[in-house]
């Protein structure tokens, strides 16, 4: 890791924001499809963690 601590902190904040924003969008979208809440939570969690993982891999 050759990056300064400041950039690592910015990346961490970006990952948290990605997870939160994508989770909120997906959760509301799945709920609008008249699916149960537990399904909306599961779908939003899996997809937001997957997107955050891909973003993390692209930063490395």
C-alpha positions, 0 to 999 in steps of 0.5 A: 500500500503506497497510498497516503493515509488520507487517500485510504480514508477517502476510499473507506468513506467512498465504500461506505457511501456506495453501500448505503446509497445502493442499499437504499435504492435497491431496498425501495425498488424491491419494496415497490415490486410488492415483495416481502421486507425480508426479501428486499433486505436480502436482495439489497444487502447482496447487491450492495456488498457485491458492488462495493466489492467490485469498487474495492477491487478496482481501486487496488 
